[in-house]
Protein backbone atom coordinates (compact mmCIF):
# COMPACT_ATOMS: atom_id res chain seq x y z
CA UNK A 1 0.00 0.00 0.00
CA UNK A 2 1.34 3.43 -0.95
CA UNK A 3 0.78 5.85 1.97
CA UNK A 4 1.38 9.03 -0.05
CA UNK A 5 -1.15 7.84 -2.60
CA UNK A 6 -3.69 7.15 0.15
CA UNK A 7 -3.13 10.58 1.71
CA UNK A 8 -3.38 12.50 -1.55
CA UNK A 9 -6.43 10.55 -2.65
CA UNK A 10 -8.14 11.14 0.71
CA UNK A 11 -7.41 14.87 0.87
CA UNK A 12 -8.35 15.35 -2.78
CA UNK A 13 -11.90 16.08 -1.59
CA UNK A 14 -13.45 17.68 1.45
CA UNK A 15 -16.76 17.16 3.23
CA UNK A 16 -19.95 19.17 3.41
CA UNK A 17 -20.68 20.64 6.86
CA UNK A 18 -24.08 21.93 5.80
CA UNK A 19 -22.78 25.32 4.75
CA UNK A 20 -19.56 24.80 2.76
CA UNK A 21 -16.88 22.33 1.73
CA UNK A 22 -14.41 21.68 4.55
CA UNK A 23 -10.96 20.05 4.34
CA UNK A 24 -10.40 16.79 6.16
CA UNK A 25 -7.99 16.60 9.09
CA UNK A 26 -5.30 14.06 9.83
CA UNK A 27 -7.55 12.73 12.60
CA UNK A 28 -10.26 12.12 9.97
CA UNK A 29 -7.74 10.23 7.86
CA UNK A 30 -6.67 8.01 10.77
CA UNK A 31 -10.25 7.21 11.76
CA UNK A 32 -11.28 6.41 8.18
CA UNK A 33 -8.15 4.36 7.41
CA UNK A 34 -7.59 2.26 10.51
CA UNK A 35 -6.36 -0.60 8.31
CA UNK A 36 -3.20 1.44 7.64
CA UNK A 37 -2.28 1.47 11.34
CA UNK A 38 -1.66 4.40 13.72
CA UNK A 39 1.84 5.24 12.49
CA UNK A 40 2.08 8.73 13.96
CA UNK A 41 5.60 9.67 12.87
CA UNK A 42 5.24 8.22 9.38
CA UNK A 43 1.92 9.96 8.74
CA UNK A 44 3.28 13.32 9.88
CA UNK A 45 6.51 12.86 7.91
CA UNK A 46 4.63 12.10 4.71
CA UNK A 47 2.26 15.06 5.09
CA UNK A 48 5.10 17.49 5.79
CA UNK A 49 7.09 16.26 2.80
CA UNK A 50 4.08 16.37 0.49
CA UNK A 51 3.38 19.88 1.73
CA UNK A 52 6.97 20.92 0.98
CA UNK A 53 6.61 19.56 -2.55
CA UNK A 54 3.43 21.55 -3.13
CA UNK A 55 1.23 18.47 -3.30
CA UNK A 56 -0.66 19.15 -0.06
CA UNK A 57 -1.94 22.55 1.05
CA UNK A 58 -2.17 23.11 4.81
CA UNK A 59 -5.61 24.54 5.58
CA UNK A 60 -5.33 25.24 9.32
CA UNK A 61 -5.75 23.31 12.55
CA UNK A 62 -8.55 22.05 14.77
CA UNK A 63 -8.75 20.03 17.97
CA UNK A 64 -6.03 19.51 20.54
CA UNK A 65 -4.14 16.46 19.26
CA UNK A 66 -0.48 17.53 18.81
CA UNK A 67 -0.03 15.60 15.55
CA UNK A 68 -3.43 15.06 13.96
CA UNK A 69 -5.04 18.51 14.19
CA UNK A 70 -3.82 19.67 10.74
CA UNK A 71 -6.28 19.96 7.85
CA UNK A 72 -5.18 19.48 4.23
CA UNK A 73 -6.32 19.80 0.65
CA UNK A 74 -4.55 18.06 -2.21
CA UNK A 75 -3.17 20.63 -4.64
CA UNK A 76 -4.98 19.67 -7.83
CA UNK A 77 -2.62 21.80 -9.91
CA UNK A 78 0.34 19.52 -9.08
CA UNK A 79 -1.27 16.19 -8.23
CA UNK A 80 -1.39 13.56 -11.00
CA UNK A 81 -3.37 10.40 -10.35
CA UNK A 82 -1.20 8.20 -12.59
CA UNK A 83 1.98 9.17 -10.74
CA UNK A 84 0.24 8.64 -7.41
CA UNK A 85 -0.97 5.13 -8.31
CA UNK A 86 2.51 4.32 -9.65
CA UNK A 87 3.86 5.06 -6.19
CA UNK A 88 5.86 8.02 -7.45
CA UNK A 89 4.92 10.33 -4.59
CA UNK A 90 5.85 7.65 -2.05
CA UNK A 91 9.27 7.37 -3.70
CA UNK A 92 9.53 11.16 -3.58
CA UNK A 93 9.00 11.09 0.18
CA UNK A 94 11.27 8.12 0.90
CA UNK A 95 14.12 9.17 -1.41
CA UNK A 96 16.40 7.45 -3.89
CA UNK A 97 17.10 4.52 -1.58
CA UNK A 98 13.47 3.51 -2.05
CA UNK A 99 13.81 3.94 -5.82
CA UNK A 100 16.81 1.62 -5.82
CA UNK A 101 15.10 -0.99 -3.64
CA UNK A 102 11.99 -1.04 -5.80
CA UNK A 103 13.64 -1.23 -9.22
CA UNK A 104 16.83 -3.13 -8.45
CA UNK A 105 15.21 -6.48 -9.44
CA UNK A 106 14.59 -5.26 -13.01
CA UNK A 107 18.04 -3.76 -13.65
CA UNK A 108 20.07 -6.68 -15.01
CA UNK A 109 23.66 -7.34 -16.13
CA UNK A 110 24.80 -8.48 -19.55
CA UNK A 111 27.82 -10.79 -19.66
CA UNK A 112 29.78 -10.10 -22.85
CA UNK A 113 32.53 -11.88 -24.79
CA UNK A 114 34.41 -9.64 -27.23
CA UNK A 115 35.90 -10.88 -30.54
CA UNK A 116 39.39 -10.89 -28.95
CA UNK A 117 38.14 -13.15 -26.17
CA UNK A 118 38.11 -10.46 -23.48
CA UNK A 119 35.18 -10.42 -21.09
CA UNK A 120 33.07 -7.35 -20.42
CA UNK A 121 29.78 -6.35 -18.82
CA UNK A 122 26.81 -4.21 -19.76
CA UNK A 123 23.50 -3.21 -18.23
CA UNK A 124 19.84 -3.36 -19.22
CA UNK A 125 16.41 -3.04 -17.68
CA UNK A 126 13.06 -4.79 -17.95
CA UNK A 127 10.45 -2.38 -19.32
CA UNK A 128 7.66 -4.91 -18.89
CA UNK A 129 7.47 -8.73 -18.83
CA UNK A 130 8.91 -9.91 -22.13
CA UNK A 131 10.62 -6.62 -23.08
CA UNK A 132 14.18 -5.63 -22.12
CA UNK A 133 15.93 -2.41 -23.20
CA UNK A 134 19.68 -1.83 -23.42
CA UNK A 135 22.29 0.10 -25.40
CA UNK A 136 22.95 -1.17 -28.91
CA UNK A 137 26.73 -1.17 -28.53
CA UNK A 138 26.41 -3.50 -25.52
CA UNK A 139 25.36 -6.40 -27.74
CA UNK A 140 26.53 -5.49 -31.26
CA UNK A 141 29.60 -7.09 -32.88
CA UNK A 142 30.27 -9.42 -29.95
CA UNK A 143 31.04 -13.13 -29.97
CA UNK A 144 28.64 -13.95 -27.15
CA UNK A 145 26.05 -12.15 -25.02
CA UNK A 146 24.33 -13.52 -21.91
CA UNK A 147 21.37 -11.79 -20.29
CA UNK A 148 21.64 -12.65 -16.61
CA UNK A 149 18.80 -12.96 -14.11
CA UNK A 150 19.19 -11.89 -10.49
CA UNK A 151 20.09 -15.45 -9.49
CA UNK A 152 22.86 -15.63 -12.10
CA UNK A 153 20.99 -17.86 -14.53
CA UNK A 154 20.84 -16.96 -18.23
CA UNK A 155 17.57 -15.63 -19.65
CA UNK A 156 16.88 -16.75 -23.21
CA UNK A 157 16.53 -13.92 -25.74
CA UNK A 158 14.14 -14.62 -28.62
CA UNK A 159 14.27 -11.46 -30.74
CA UNK A 160 16.50 -8.38 -31.00
CA UNK A 161 15.64 -5.04 -32.58
CA UNK A 162 17.93 -2.13 -33.47
CA UNK A 163 16.98 1.31 -34.71
CA UNK A 164 17.31 1.85 -38.47
CA UNK A 165 19.35 4.89 -37.47
CA UNK A 166 22.75 3.33 -36.74
CA UNK A 167 23.68 6.30 -34.55
CA UNK A 168 20.84 5.60 -32.12
CA UNK A 169 22.37 3.51 -29.34
CA UNK A 170 19.28 1.51 -28.35
CA UNK A 171 18.41 -2.18 -28.58
CA UNK A 172 15.21 -3.94 -27.56
CA UNK A 173 15.35 -7.60 -26.55
CA UNK A 174 12.22 -9.74 -26.49
CA UNK A 175 12.21 -12.58 -23.96
CA UNK A 176 9.68 -14.93 -22.42
CA UNK A 177 7.35 -12.85 -20.24
CA UNK A 178 7.16 -15.33 -17.36
CA UNK A 179 10.33 -14.41 -15.40
CA UNK A 180 8.98 -10.95 -14.46
CA UNK A 181 5.24 -11.53 -14.60
CA UNK A 182 4.84 -11.27 -10.81
CA UNK A 183 6.22 -7.71 -10.61
CA UNK A 184 3.62 -5.00 -10.12
CA UNK A 185 2.77 -3.00 -13.23
CA UNK A 186 1.14 0.38 -13.82
CA UNK A 187 -0.12 2.40 -16.75
CA UNK A 188 -1.03 5.93 -17.74
CA UNK A 189 -4.69 6.63 -18.40
CA UNK A 190 -6.42 9.03 -20.81
CA UNK A 191 -6.52 12.52 -19.37
CA UNK A 192 -9.88 13.88 -18.18
CA UNK A 193 -11.66 16.47 -20.28
CA UNK A 194 -10.53 20.02 -19.63
CA UNK A 195 -7.03 18.97 -18.56
CA UNK A 196 -4.13 20.29 -20.62
CA UNK A 197 -1.17 18.25 -21.94
CA UNK A 198 0.60 16.13 -19.31
CA UNK A 199 4.34 15.55 -19.43
CA UNK A 200 4.10 11.74 -19.50
CA UNK A 201 1.32 11.36 -22.08
CA UNK A 202 3.53 11.26 -25.17
CA UNK A 203 6.12 8.97 -23.55
CA UNK A 204 3.92 6.09 -22.42
CA UNK A 205 1.30 3.78 -23.90
CA UNK A 206 -2.13 4.69 -22.52
CA UNK A 207 -3.84 1.82 -20.69
CA UNK A 208 -0.93 -0.57 -21.42
CA UNK A 209 0.70 -1.72 -18.16
CA UNK A 210 4.48 -1.65 -17.73
CA UNK A 211 6.86 -2.07 -14.80
CA UNK A 212 8.40 1.37 -15.32
CA UNK A 213 7.01 4.62 -16.68
CA UNK A 214 8.92 7.06 -18.89
CA UNK A 215 9.18 10.80 -18.24
CA UNK A 216 11.15 13.78 -19.59
CA UNK A 217 14.22 15.00 -17.73
CA UNK A 218 14.92 18.64 -16.93
CA UNK A 219 18.25 20.40 -16.37
CA UNK A 220 19.28 20.27 -12.67
CA UNK A 221 16.86 17.42 -11.91
CA UNK A 222 18.26 15.02 -9.32
CA UNK A 223 18.57 11.56 -10.82
CA UNK A 224 19.72 8.05 -9.97
CA UNK A 225 21.77 5.92 -12.35
CA UNK A 226 21.74 2.15 -11.95
CA UNK A 227 23.95 -0.37 -13.68
CA UNK A 228 26.90 -2.76 -13.57
CA UNK A 229 30.20 -0.92 -14.07
CA UNK A 230 33.23 -3.23 -14.32
CA UNK A 231 35.19 -3.43 -11.06
CA UNK A 232 38.44 -5.38 -11.18
CA UNK A 233 38.35 -8.51 -9.07
CA UNK A 234 34.58 -8.57 -8.68
CA UNK A 235 31.72 -10.19 -10.52
CA UNK A 236 28.91 -7.97 -11.82
CA UNK A 237 27.88 -5.67 -8.96
CA UNK A 238 24.89 -3.36 -9.26
CA UNK A 239 25.88 0.23 -8.49
CA UNK A 240 23.46 3.11 -7.90
CA UNK A 241 24.74 6.70 -8.06
CA UNK A 242 22.81 9.86 -7.22
CA UNK A 243 23.59 12.83 -9.45
CA UNK A 244 22.02 15.62 -11.51
CA UNK A 245 21.35 16.51 -15.12
CA UNK A 246 23.87 19.08 -16.34
CA UNK A 247 22.69 19.85 -19.84
CA UNK A 248 20.52 18.71 -22.70
CA UNK A 249 22.34 20.68 -25.37
CA UNK A 250 24.56 18.00 -26.86
CA UNK A 251 23.51 16.61 -30.21
CA UNK A 252 25.09 14.55 -32.95
CA UNK A 253 26.18 16.49 -35.97
CA UNK A 254 23.98 14.79 -38.58
CA UNK A 255 20.31 14.16 -39.10
CA UNK A 256 18.96 11.27 -41.10
CA UNK A 257 15.64 10.24 -42.64
CA UNK A 258 14.59 6.84 -41.28
CA UNK A 259 11.24 6.43 -42.95
CA UNK A 260 8.76 8.59 -44.73
CA UNK A 261 7.12 9.81 -41.54
CA UNK A 262 10.14 9.68 -39.25
CA UNK A 263 12.65 12.45 -39.85
CA UNK A 264 15.43 13.50 -37.47
CA UNK A 265 15.79 17.15 -38.39
CA UNK A 266 18.41 18.14 -35.83
CA UNK A 267 20.23 14.91 -35.04
CA UNK A 268 20.00 12.95 -31.81
CA UNK A 269 19.53 14.77 -28.53
CA UNK A 270 21.53 13.68 -25.50
CA UNK A 271 21.40 14.39 -21.78
CA UNK A 272 24.71 15.23 -20.11
CA UNK A 273 24.99 13.93 -16.54
CA UNK A 274 27.73 14.16 -13.95
CA UNK A 275 27.38 10.61 -12.66
CA UNK A 276 30.37 8.28 -12.51
CA UNK A 277 29.32 6.14 -15.47
CA UNK A 278 31.85 3.76 -16.96
CA UNK A 279 31.75 0.84 -19.35
CA UNK A 280 29.23 -1.54 -17.87
CA UNK A 281 26.85 1.29 -16.93
CA UNK A 282 25.89 1.50 -20.60
CA UNK A 283 22.31 0.37 -21.12
CA UNK A 284 21.42 1.13 -17.51
CA UNK A 285 18.35 3.24 -16.69
CA UNK A 286 18.31 6.73 -15.19
CA UNK A 287 15.51 7.40 -12.70
CA UNK A 288 14.05 10.66 -11.45
CA UNK A 289 12.80 11.24 -7.89
CA UNK A 290 9.40 9.81 -8.78
CA UNK A 291 10.89 6.51 -9.97
CA UNK A 292 10.28 7.26 -13.65
CA UNK A 293 12.93 6.53 -16.28
CA UNK A 294 14.08 9.75 -17.94
CA UNK A 295 16.89 8.21 -19.99
CA UNK A 296 19.44 5.45 -20.52
CA UNK A 297 23.24 5.59 -20.28
CA UNK A 298 24.86 5.26 -23.71
CA UNK A 299 28.28 5.42 -25.34
CA UNK A 300 29.77 8.84 -26.08
CA UNK A 301 29.76 9.22 -29.90
CA UNK A 302 33.24 9.74 -31.35
CA UNK A 303 31.99 12.55 -33.61
CA UNK A 304 31.60 14.80 -30.56
CA UNK A 305 34.40 17.37 -30.75
CA UNK A 306 35.24 16.95 -27.06
CA UNK A 307 34.18 13.36 -26.49
CA UNK A 308 37.49 12.49 -24.79
CA UNK A 309 37.20 15.49 -22.46
CA UNK A 310 33.64 14.54 -21.52
CA UNK A 311 34.82 11.05 -20.57
CA UNK A 312 37.91 12.32 -18.73
CA UNK A 313 35.87 14.76 -16.64
CA UNK A 314 33.62 11.94 -15.49
CA UNK A 315 30.53 13.06 -17.31
CA UNK A 316 28.19 10.60 -18.93
CA UNK A 317 25.72 10.74 -21.77
CA UNK A 318 22.18 9.46 -21.80
CA UNK A 319 19.51 9.13 -24.42
CA UNK A 320 16.19 10.69 -23.39
CA UNK A 321 13.30 8.33 -22.81
CA UNK A 322 11.48 9.60 -25.91
CA UNK A 323 13.81 7.50 -28.08
CA UNK A 324 12.92 4.34 -26.18
CA UNK A 325 9.22 5.07 -26.66
CA UNK A 326 9.85 5.60 -30.40
CA UNK A 327 11.65 2.24 -30.62
CA UNK A 328 8.76 0.48 -28.92
CA UNK A 329 6.35 2.30 -31.23
CA UNK A 330 8.32 1.08 -34.25
CA UNK A 331 8.32 -2.54 -33.10
CA UNK A 332 4.61 -2.38 -32.35
CA UNK A 333 3.85 -0.91 -35.80
CA UNK A 334 6.41 -3.13 -37.57
CA UNK A 335 7.60 -0.09 -39.52
CA UNK A 336 10.89 0.88 -41.17
CA UNK A 337 12.25 2.76 -38.17
CA UNK A 338 13.39 -0.52 -36.58
CA UNK A 339 15.38 -3.49 -37.86
CA UNK A 340 14.85 -7.03 -36.63
CA UNK A 341 18.26 -8.64 -36.24
CA UNK A 342 19.20 -12.27 -36.77
CA UNK A 343 19.72 -13.97 -33.41
CA UNK A 344 22.06 -16.97 -33.15
CA UNK A 345 21.58 -18.91 -29.92
CA UNK A 346 24.05 -21.04 -27.99
CA UNK A 347 23.23 -24.17 -26.02
CA UNK A 348 23.55 -22.28 -22.72
CA UNK A 349 20.89 -19.68 -23.84
CA UNK A 350 23.50 -17.04 -24.63
CA UNK A 351 23.23 -15.39 -28.05
CA UNK A 352 24.89 -13.23 -30.67
CA UNK A 353 23.32 -10.89 -33.23
CA UNK A 354 24.10 -10.48 -36.92
Backbone torsions as a table, in degrees:
resi	resn	phi	psi	omega
1	UNK	NA	133.5	-180.0
2	UNK	-94.5	112.3	-175.8
3	UNK	-65.5	-43.8	179.9
4	UNK	-60.1	-40.6	177.6
5	UNK	-62.0	-43.3	179.8
6	UNK	-63.7	-42.0	179.9
7	UNK	-64.2	-48.9	-177.1
8	UNK	-66.5	-36.8	177.7
9	UNK	-66.6	-41.3	-178.3
10	UNK	-66.9	-46.2	-176.9
11	UNK	-82.7	3.4	179.1
12	UNK	-70.3	-17.2	176.9
13	UNK	-132.3	161.0	174.4
14	UNK	-111.4	-162.7	179.2
15	UNK	-130.5	153.4	178.7
16	UNK	-85.4	127.1	177.3
17	UNK	-102.4	14.4	-179.0
18	UNK	99.1	-20.0	-179.2
19	UNK	-123.9	-36.2	-176.7
20	UNK	-157.4	174.8	177.9
21	UNK	-85.0	126.3	-177.2
22	UNK	-113.7	144.1	177.0
23	UNK	-76.4	145.7	176.4
24	UNK	-72.7	156.8	176.2
25	UNK	-103.5	168.5	175.4
26	UNK	-62.6	-33.9	177.0
27	UNK	-63.2	-39.7	175.7
28	UNK	-60.0	-43.5	-179.2
29	UNK	-61.0	-45.1	-178.9
30	UNK	-63.2	-43.8	-177.9
31	UNK	-67.9	-33.3	-178.5
32	UNK	-87.7	-8.9	-177.2
33	UNK	-132.8	49.9	-178.0
34	UNK	-62.3	-23.5	179.9
35	UNK	-66.1	-18.8	179.2
36	UNK	-81.9	-15.4	179.0
37	UNK	89.6	153.0	-178.1
38	UNK	-85.8	63.5	-177.8
39	UNK	-86.5	86.8	-171.9
40	UNK	-57.4	-56.3	-175.0
41	UNK	-61.9	-43.6	-177.6
42	UNK	-64.6	-42.4	179.2
43	UNK	-62.0	-45.3	-179.8
44	UNK	-65.5	-43.3	179.3
45	UNK	-58.4	-46.4	-178.3
46	UNK	-63.9	-44.6	-179.3
47	UNK	-63.9	-42.6	179.3
48	UNK	-62.8	-42.6	-179.0
49	UNK	-68.0	-42.1	178.9
50	UNK	-66.1	-32.4	175.7
51	UNK	-67.9	-42.2	178.0
52	UNK	-61.2	-34.7	-178.4
53	UNK	-84.7	2.4	178.0
54	UNK	78.5	14.1	-179.0
55	UNK	-91.7	-26.5	174.3
56	UNK	-119.5	137.3	174.4
57	UNK	-106.0	125.6	178.6
58	UNK	-77.3	126.2	-173.1
59	UNK	-114.3	23.9	178.1
60	UNK	105.3	-177.8	-175.6
61	UNK	-125.8	159.2	172.8
62	UNK	-154.4	154.8	179.3
63	UNK	80.1	-174.2	-175.2
64	UNK	-118.1	-4.1	-178.9
65	UNK	-64.9	130.0	-174.7
66	UNK	-65.6	-22.3	-176.0
67	UNK	-113.5	-30.5	-169.4
68	UNK	-106.8	17.0	-178.1
69	UNK	-86.6	-10.4	-177.3
70	UNK	-73.4	141.2	174.5
71	UNK	-108.9	144.6	-177.1
72	UNK	-137.4	152.4	164.4
73	UNK	-122.4	141.0	171.9
74	UNK	-73.5	132.1	179.1
75	UNK	-76.4	103.1	-175.3
76	UNK	-68.1	-17.1	178.0
77	UNK	-73.8	-24.3	-178.6
78	UNK	-109.5	-28.3	-174.3
79	UNK	-72.0	130.7	174.8
80	UNK	-124.3	122.6	-175.3
81	UNK	-59.0	-41.4	-177.8
82	UNK	-62.4	-41.7	178.3
83	UNK	-65.9	-39.7	-179.4
84	UNK	-63.5	-46.9	178.9
85	UNK	-65.6	-31.7	177.5
86	UNK	-66.7	-19.1	-176.3
87	UNK	90.8	11.9	-176.4
88	UNK	-63.2	-37.7	-179.0
89	UNK	-74.1	-28.7	173.2
90	UNK	-67.1	-40.9	176.7
91	UNK	-65.1	-35.8	177.5
92	UNK	-60.8	-41.5	180.0
93	UNK	-71.1	-44.4	-173.7
94	UNK	-81.1	-21.7	176.1
95	UNK	95.1	-179.3	-173.3
96	UNK	-67.1	-22.8	175.8
97	UNK	-60.9	-39.4	178.2
98	UNK	-68.5	-35.6	176.3
99	UNK	-61.8	-46.5	-179.9
100	UNK	-61.9	-45.7	-178.1
101	UNK	-62.9	-38.0	-177.1
102	UNK	-72.6	-41.4	-171.3
103	UNK	-102.8	-3.2	178.0
104	UNK	-54.6	-38.5	-179.2
105	UNK	-64.5	-18.1	-177.4
106	UNK	-108.3	5.9	172.3
107	UNK	-101.5	113.4	-168.3
108	UNK	-118.9	154.7	176.2
109	UNK	-90.7	152.8	171.4
110	UNK	-113.0	125.1	175.5
111	UNK	-92.9	124.8	-170.1
112	UNK	-122.0	142.0	173.2
113	UNK	-119.2	117.4	-178.4
114	UNK	-79.8	164.2	179.4
115	UNK	-57.4	-28.6	179.3
116	UNK	-85.4	3.5	178.4
117	UNK	92.8	-11.1	178.9
118	UNK	-67.1	148.6	178.3
119	UNK	-96.5	148.0	178.3
120	UNK	-146.7	-179.5	-178.3
121	UNK	-142.2	148.7	175.6
122	UNK	-136.9	179.5	-178.9
123	UNK	-128.3	161.1	176.5
124	UNK	-159.8	173.8	176.6
125	UNK	-144.6	152.5	179.4
126	UNK	-88.3	114.9	178.1
127	UNK	-75.2	-44.7	174.1
128	UNK	-158.0	165.1	178.8
129	UNK	-52.1	123.9	179.7
130	UNK	97.1	-11.1	-176.3
131	UNK	-130.1	120.9	179.2
132	UNK	-120.8	139.2	-179.4
133	UNK	-119.0	138.2	178.3
134	UNK	-149.4	-177.4	175.7
135	UNK	-86.3	139.4	-177.3
136	UNK	-57.2	-43.7	-174.8
137	UNK	-67.6	-14.9	178.7
138	UNK	-69.7	-23.9	-175.2
139	UNK	-124.6	-5.2	-176.0
140	UNK	-87.0	140.8	175.3
141	UNK	58.8	40.4	177.4
142	UNK	-118.2	154.3	-179.7
143	UNK	-76.1	-29.4	-176.5
144	UNK	-160.3	136.8	178.5
145	UNK	-130.6	132.1	176.9
146	UNK	-123.4	123.2	174.1
147	UNK	-88.7	116.1	-172.0
148	UNK	-100.1	135.8	173.8
149	UNK	-80.9	174.3	-178.6
150	UNK	-64.3	-24.9	179.3
151	UNK	-90.9	5.6	178.3
152	UNK	90.8	-8.3	178.3
153	UNK	-74.3	160.5	-178.2
154	UNK	-93.8	130.8	177.3
155	UNK	-93.3	128.5	-178.1
156	UNK	-72.3	131.5	177.9
157	UNK	-101.7	127.1	-176.0
158	UNK	-96.4	-39.5	-178.5
159	UNK	-140.7	150.4	178.1
160	UNK	-132.8	134.5	178.2
161	UNK	-124.3	134.9	171.2
162	UNK	-111.7	162.5	171.6
163	UNK	-75.5	147.5	174.7
164	UNK	-66.4	-20.8	173.5
165	UNK	-84.4	107.6	-174.6
166	UNK	-64.3	-17.3	179.5
167	UNK	-84.4	-7.8	-178.8
168	UNK	-90.1	110.3	-170.0
169	UNK	-84.7	62.6	179.5
170	UNK	-133.8	140.7	172.0
171	UNK	-135.0	143.3	176.4
172	UNK	-117.1	125.9	179.9
173	UNK	-108.4	130.9	176.2
174	UNK	-102.8	127.2	-177.7
175	UNK	-127.2	176.6	173.2
176	UNK	-64.7	139.9	-174.8
177	UNK	-85.6	0.0	-176.9
178	UNK	-72.4	-37.7	-175.3
179	UNK	-57.5	-27.5	-175.8
180	UNK	-121.7	19.2	-175.6
181	UNK	-71.6	-17.2	-178.5
182	UNK	-88.3	-7.6	-178.3
183	UNK	-79.0	137.2	-177.9
184	UNK	-60.3	138.2	178.9
185	UNK	-122.6	158.2	-179.1
186	UNK	-140.2	167.3	177.6
187	UNK	-148.2	160.7	171.9
188	UNK	-88.9	150.5	-177.1
189	UNK	-117.9	157.1	178.4
190	UNK	-56.1	138.8	-178.0
191	UNK	-71.0	146.4	177.7
192	UNK	-65.5	157.4	177.2
193	UNK	-61.9	142.3	178.5
194	UNK	87.9	-5.9	178.4
195	UNK	-95.2	133.9	-179.9
196	UNK	-73.9	-177.1	-179.5
197	UNK	-57.3	138.4	176.8
198	UNK	-109.1	145.7	-170.3
199	UNK	-62.8	-25.6	-176.7
200	UNK	-93.2	-11.3	-171.3
201	UNK	-57.9	-44.8	-175.4
202	UNK	-78.5	-10.6	-173.4
203	UNK	-105.1	-1.4	-177.9
204	UNK	-136.2	158.3	179.0
205	UNK	-88.5	116.8	-178.2
206	UNK	-61.1	132.6	176.1
207	UNK	63.7	15.9	175.9
208	UNK	-114.0	108.8	-174.4
209	UNK	-63.5	145.0	174.3
210	UNK	-146.8	161.8	179.8
211	UNK	-73.2	-38.4	179.6
212	UNK	-119.7	154.3	173.4
213	UNK	-110.9	149.4	177.3
214	UNK	-95.0	152.7	177.3
215	UNK	-153.2	159.1	175.8
216	UNK	-78.6	151.2	175.6
217	UNK	-104.2	146.4	179.3
218	UNK	-118.1	149.9	178.4
219	UNK	-57.3	134.8	-179.5
220	UNK	78.5	1.9	171.8
221	UNK	-61.9	137.9	171.2
222	UNK	-76.4	137.0	-176.2
223	UNK	-138.1	167.0	177.4
224	UNK	-129.2	122.0	174.7
225	UNK	-95.7	143.6	177.7
226	UNK	-134.7	135.6	-179.7
227	UNK	178.8	-167.1	-173.5
228	UNK	-126.6	72.9	177.7
229	UNK	-66.8	145.2	-179.8
230	UNK	-70.3	128.7	177.1
231	UNK	-124.9	118.0	-175.1
232	UNK	-55.3	129.6	177.3
233	UNK	90.3	-3.4	-179.2
234	UNK	-122.0	153.0	169.0
235	UNK	-75.7	-178.4	-177.5
236	UNK	-59.5	119.0	179.8
237	UNK	-118.5	128.7	-180.0
238	UNK	-76.8	126.2	-179.5
239	UNK	-116.4	134.9	174.6
240	UNK	-117.4	134.2	-176.3
241	UNK	-134.9	122.9	178.3
242	UNK	-83.3	136.5	-176.8
243	UNK	-158.5	-160.4	-179.4
244	UNK	-143.6	157.8	175.1
245	UNK	-79.8	127.6	179.8
246	UNK	-91.7	-40.8	-174.0
247	UNK	-162.0	156.3	172.8
248	UNK	-125.2	26.9	-172.8
249	UNK	-92.0	-16.5	-175.9
250	UNK	-73.2	135.3	177.3
251	UNK	-141.4	157.2	171.9
252	UNK	-73.7	163.4	-171.8
253	UNK	-82.1	-17.3	-174.6
254	UNK	-121.7	146.9	169.6
255	UNK	-105.5	164.3	-175.7
256	UNK	-154.1	138.3	176.7
257	UNK	-83.1	123.8	-178.7
258	UNK	-95.0	-40.2	179.3
259	UNK	-155.9	173.8	-173.0
260	UNK	-56.8	-37.0	-176.3
261	UNK	-106.4	9.5	-178.1
262	UNK	-128.2	97.2	-177.4
263	UNK	-117.8	131.5	175.6
264	UNK	-99.1	94.7	-173.1
265	UNK	-69.6	-38.1	-171.5
266	UNK	-118.7	22.0	-178.8
267	UNK	81.9	-166.7	-176.1
268	UNK	-98.8	131.6	179.7
269	UNK	-87.8	139.5	178.4
270	UNK	-123.6	158.1	172.3
271	UNK	-107.9	128.5	176.9
272	UNK	-94.4	126.0	-179.5
273	UNK	-125.2	156.1	-179.0
274	UNK	-104.1	26.6	176.1
275	UNK	-77.1	157.3	176.9
276	UNK	-83.0	80.9	-178.8
277	UNK	-104.3	127.7	-179.1
278	UNK	-140.3	141.2	169.7
279	UNK	40.4	-96.3	-173.1
280	UNK	-64.7	-11.4	174.8
281	UNK	-66.5	-23.8	-177.5
282	UNK	-55.2	134.7	-177.6
283	UNK	89.9	-7.6	179.7
284	UNK	-81.4	149.8	-178.0
285	UNK	-80.2	158.5	174.8
286	UNK	-120.8	120.2	-175.9
287	UNK	-103.3	147.4	170.3
288	UNK	-93.7	-175.9	-174.8
289	UNK	-67.8	-16.4	179.1
290	UNK	-95.8	7.0	178.6
291	UNK	78.1	17.2	178.4
292	UNK	-96.9	146.4	179.2
293	UNK	-84.2	121.1	179.9
294	UNK	-103.2	-8.5	179.5
295	UNK	180.0	-178.2	180.0
296	UNK	-138.3	137.0	179.3
297	UNK	-67.1	131.8	-179.2
298	UNK	-133.2	174.8	179.5
299	UNK	-75.9	143.5	177.1
300	UNK	-75.0	118.1	-178.9
301	UNK	-61.2	139.5	-178.1
302	UNK	-72.8	-12.0	178.9
303	UNK	-84.9	-0.2	170.0
304	UNK	-68.9	135.0	-178.3
305	UNK	-60.4	-37.6	-175.2
306	UNK	-116.7	37.8	-175.2
307	UNK	-64.3	-32.4	178.3
308	UNK	-70.2	-37.2	178.5
309	UNK	-66.5	-41.1	179.1
310	UNK	-58.5	-44.9	-179.7
311	UNK	-67.0	-42.3	-177.2
312	UNK	-65.7	-34.7	-179.2
313	UNK	-78.1	-4.9	177.5
314	UNK	87.4	9.7	176.9
315	UNK	-79.7	158.8	175.6
316	UNK	-129.4	161.7	177.5
317	UNK	-114.3	147.1	177.3
318	UNK	-136.8	147.3	172.0
319	UNK	-89.0	132.3	177.7
320	UNK	-61.7	155.5	-175.6
321	UNK	-63.5	-20.0	-179.0
322	UNK	-60.9	-30.8	-180.0
323	UNK	-71.4	-32.7	176.5
324	UNK	-67.9	-41.4	176.8
325	UNK	-62.0	-40.5	179.1
326	UNK	-64.3	-39.3	176.7
327	UNK	-61.9	-45.8	179.5
328	UNK	-64.9	-36.3	174.9
329	UNK	-60.2	-45.2	-178.0
330	UNK	-63.7	-41.0	178.1
331	UNK	-65.6	-42.9	-179.6
332	UNK	-62.7	-39.5	-178.5
333	UNK	-87.0	-9.9	-177.1
334	UNK	54.5	45.9	-177.2
335	UNK	-101.2	-175.6	-172.6
336	UNK	-80.1	-1.4	180.0
337	UNK	-77.7	-13.0	179.4
338	UNK	-126.1	154.7	179.9
339	UNK	-124.5	124.9	175.8
340	UNK	-82.8	120.9	-175.9
341	UNK	-89.4	156.2	174.5
342	UNK	-78.6	127.9	-179.0
343	UNK	-108.4	122.0	174.9
344	UNK	-104.4	122.9	-175.7
345	UNK	-101.0	148.6	174.7
346	UNK	-101.6	166.1	-177.9
347	UNK	-61.8	-28.6	-177.9
348	UNK	-89.1	12.2	179.1
349	UNK	81.5	-0.7	172.0
350	UNK	-70.7	170.8	-176.4
351	UNK	-151.6	170.0	169.5
352	UNK	-142.0	155.3	-178.3
353	UNK	-116.3	147.9	179.7
354	UNK	-127.3	NA	NA
